[in-house]
Amino acid sequence: MNRLNHSPTEGPSGDGLPRSQPADADRKKVRSSSSIAAFEKIQPVSLTDRVINALKDSFLRGQFQPGDAIVERDLARQMKVGTPVVREALISLQGQGFVRRVTNTGTYVTRFSAEEVSQLYALRIELETIAFQWARARITAAELETLTQMVDSIVEAGEAGDKRDFLQKDYDFHRHCWELSGNPFLAETLDRLMAPLFAFVVVASGAPLTASMGREHYDLINALRTLQEPEFTTSIRRTLTTFAFRWITNMAKLHDRVDTSRSGQMNSGLIPE
């Protein structure tokens, strides 16, 4: 008898003893573990980060107005967190330009003067133009399509009259363009510069955010897709200047209205001079 032709249930020596087989439960475990889907790594979010994100969202929704005082104790009670957590979040938001902390006085939502808005937008034009110049050398057809879809969503938000959604998608578009520059330091600088402006200038102005304003972003994409220098930089600067002029003008009007209202209240004796 050929010992190599042993039964598949026999041991490897062909001695007739049964070979060890995995139990049904073990086989199920093997199949179960191998069929588990692969998940992306879940990033832990600290309690402080949650408070920061909640406050940013409230700024964008206009729940806090520029100049409003933020009382740490009241905020902690509303959010059901400790005061140290709120304090840490506000320190971070101060570094990002969302709030201003005054020694021995308190913390206030950032309020820009008309001159500050003008200076910040002038800086934004210079830095964002550089970002687009560097992005132009790196842009791909797929990325141009992504940018086009992002602008499509901005236009849709404008058509729906959803100011909060428009603002978020508008900011996401610009931030993506900054990242396409390939320089994380430039992208981070623009992010820190522009986030408070989007929250407190655009929102505070009370101006509508329309579909036609969203369509203006197509000019940036068309420049990336078709133009060469110097026409490229000229087109980018023209579009960014249009954005800046709109909000500088709106903020100047807002400050004029506030000054007029305050003057009227002083004349009527409602507030002291």
C-alpha positions in Angstrom: 0.0 0.0 0.0 1.4 3.3 -1.0 1.7 5.3 2.2 1.7 8.6 0.3 -1.9 8.0 -0.8 -3.3 8.3 2.6 -6.8 9.6 3.2 -7.2 13.4 3.5 -8.6 12.8 6.9 -5.5 10.9 8.1 -2.5 12.4 9.7 0.5 13.3 7.5 2.2 10.0 8.4 -0.7 8.1 6.9 -1.1 6.1 10.1 -4.9 6.2 9.9 -5.2 8.7 12.8 -7.6 11.6 12.1 -6.0 14.9 11.1 -6.7 17.9 13.3 -9.5 19.9 11.7 -10.6 23.5 12.8 -13.8 23.5 14.6 -16.8 25.2 13.0 -16.7 27.9 15.6 -13.1 28.6 14.8 -13.8 28.7 11.1 -16.5 31.2 11.7 -14.1 33.3 13.7 -11.6 33.3 10.9 -14.2 34.3 8.3 -15.6 37.0 10.6 -12.2 38.6 11.3 -11.2 38.5 7.6 -14.4 40.1 6.5 -14.2 43.2 8.8 -14.1 46.4 6.7 -11.0 48.6 6.9 -11.8 51.9 8.6 -9.8 55.2 8.6 -8.1 56.0 11.8 -10.5 57.9 14.1 -8.9 61.1 15.4 -9.7 61.8 19.0 -11.2 65.2 19.6 -10.6 66.8 23.0 -13.3 68.5 25.0 -11.5 71.8 24.4 -11.6 71.3 20.7 -15.3 70.6 20.8 -15.8 73.9 22.7 -13.7 75.7 20.1 -15.7 74.2 17.2 -19.0 75.0 18.8 -18.0 78.6 19.4 -16.7 79.0 15.8 -20.0 77.6 14.5 -22.0 80.0 16.7 -19.9 82.9 15.3 -20.7 81.9 11.8 -24.4 81.6 12.6 -24.3 85.1 14.0 -25.3 84.0 17.5 -22.5 86.2 18.8 -22.1 89.7 17.4 -18.8 91.6 17.1 -18.0 93.3 20.4 -20.2 90.9 22.5 -18.8 90.0 25.9 -18.1 86.3 26.6 -18.5 85.3 30.3 -16.5 82.2 30.9 -18.7 81.0 33.8 -21.9 81.5 31.9 -20.5 79.7 28.8 -19.3 76.8 30.9 -22.7 76.4 32.5 -24.5 76.5 29.1 -22.1 73.9 27.6 -21.9 71.8 30.7 -18.1 71.8 30.9 -15.6 73.2 33.4 -14.5 76.8 33.4 -10.9 75.8 32.7 -11.9 74.1 29.5 -13.7 77.3 28.3 -10.8 79.4 29.3 -8.4 77.2 27.3 -10.7 77.3 24.3 -10.9 81.1 24.4 -7.1 81.4 24.6 -6.9 79.3 21.4 -9.6 81.4 19.7 -7.7 84.6 20.7 -4.7 83.2 18.9 -6.9 82.6 15.8 -8.3 86.1 15.9 -11.9 85.3 16.9 -11.9 86.9 20.3 -9.9 89.6 22.1 -9.0 89.3 25.8 -8.6 92.5 27.8 -6.6 92.2 31.0 -8.8 92.7 34.1 -11.8 93.3 31.9 -12.9 90.2 30.1 -13.1 88.5 26.7 -14.9 90.0 23.7 -15.9 88.8 20.3 -13.5 90.4 17.8 -14.8 93.6 16.3 -12.9 95.1 13.4 -12.8 98.8 12.6 -13.3 99.9 9.0 -9.6 100.6 8.8 -8.6 97.2 10.1 -10.9 95.5 7.6 -9.3 97.5 4.8 -5.8 96.6 5.9 -6.6 92.9 6.3 -8.2 92.6 2.9 -5.2 94.4 1.3 -3.0 91.8 2.9 -5.4 89.0 1.8 -5.2 90.1 -1.8 -1.4 89.9 -1.8 -1.1 86.6 0.0 -3.9 84.8 -1.9 -2.6 86.0 -5.2 0.7 84.2 -4.3 -1.3 81.1 -3.4 -3.0 81.1 -6.7 0.3 81.6 -8.6 1.9 78.7 -6.9 -1.3 76.6 -7.3 -1.3 77.2 -11.0 2.0 75.4 -11.4 0.6 72.4 -9.6 -3.0 72.2 -10.6 -4.4 69.1 -12.3 -7.5 68.5 -14.4 -9.0 66.5 -11.5 -8.4 69.3 -9.1 -9.9 71.9 -11.5 -13.0 69.6 -11.6 -13.1 69.5 -7.8 -12.9 73.3 -7.6 -15.7 73.6 -10.2 -17.9 71.3 -8.1 -17.2 73.4 -5.0 -18.3 76.6 -6.7 -21.4 74.8 -8.0 -22.3 74.1 -4.4 -21.7 77.8 -3.4 -24.1 78.9 -6.2 -26.7 76.4 -5.0 -26.5 77.8 -1.5 -26.9 81.3 -2.9 -29.9 80.2 -4.9 -31.4 78.6 -1.7 -30.8 81.7 0.3 -28.8 79.6 2.9 -26.3 82.2 4.2 -24.7 79.8 6.7 -24.1 77.1 4.0 -22.9 79.7 1.5 -20.4 81.1 3.9 -19.0 77.7 4.9 -18.7 76.4 1.3 -17.2 79.7 0.1 -14.5 79.4 2.8 -13.9 75.8 2.0 -13.3 76.7 -1.6 -10.7 79.3 -0.7 -9.0 77.1 1.8 -8.7 74.4 -0.8 -7.1 76.8 -3.2 -4.6 77.8 -0.5 -3.7 74.2 0.1 -3.2 73.7 -3.6 -0.3 76.2 -3.4 1.7 73.3 -1.8 3.0 75.6 1.0 1.4 74.7 4.3 2.8 77.9 6.0 1.1 80.1 3.4 -2.2 78.1 3.7 -2.1 78.4 7.5 -1.4 82.1 7.5 -4.3 82.7 5.2 -6.5 80.5 7.3 -5.7 82.4 10.5 -6.1 85.8 8.6 -9.4 85.0 6.8 -11.4 82.9 9.3 -12.3 85.8 11.6 -13.0 88.1 8.6 -15.5 85.6 7.1 -17.2 85.2 10.5 -17.3 88.8 11.6 -17.2 91.0 8.5 -19.4 89.0 6.1 -21.9 88.0 8.8 -21.9 91.3 10.6 -22.5 93.3 7.4 -25.9 91.8 7.0 -25.5 91.8 3.2 -27.1 88.9 1.3 -25.0 86.2 -0.2 -26.3 85.5 -3.6 -25.8 83.0 -6.4 -24.3 85.7 -8.6 -21.7 86.3 -6.0 -20.9 82.6 -6.0 -20.5 82.6 -9.8 -17.7 85.1 -9.5 -15.5 82.3 -8.2 -15.7 80.6 -11.7 -13.4 83.4 -12.9 -10.7 82.1 -10.5 -11.1 78.6 -12.0 -11.0 79.8 -15.5 -7.8 81.7 -14.9 -6.2 78.6 -13.5 -7.4 76.6 -16.4 -6.6 78.8 -19.4 -4.6 81.9 -18.6 -0.8 82.5 -18.8 1.2 85.2 -17.2 0.8 88.2 -16.9 -2.9 87.8 -17.7 -3.2 85.2 -15.1 -2.1 87.4 -12.1 -4.1 90.3 -13.5 -7.3 88.3 -13.6 -6.8 86.8 -10.1 -6.0 90.2 -8.5 -9.1 91.7 -10.2 -11.4 89.0 -8.9 -9.9 89.2 -5.3 -10.1 93.0 -5.3 -13.8 92.7 -6.3 -14.4 90.5 -3.2 -12.4 92.9 -1.0 -14.1 96.1 -2.2 -17.5 94.6 -1.6 -16.9 93.8 2.1 -14.8 96.9 2.8 -17.7 99.0 1.5 -20.3 97.1 3.4 -18.3 97.4 6.7 -17.9 101.1 6.2 -21.6 101.5 5.7 -22.2 99.4 8.8 -19.9 101.5 10.9 -21.7 104.6 9.6 -25.1 103.2 10.6 -23.8 102.4 14.1 -22.2 105.8 14.6 -25.4 107.5 13.4 -27.5 105.4 15.7 -25.2 106.1 18.7 -25.3 109.8 17.9 -29.1 109.8 17.9 -29.2 108.0 21.2 -26.8 110.5 22.7 -28.8 113.4 21.5 -32.0 111.9 22.9 -30.4 111.2 26.2 -30.7 107.4 26.0 -26.9 107.0 26.5 -24.5 109.3 28.2 -21.9 111.3 26.2 
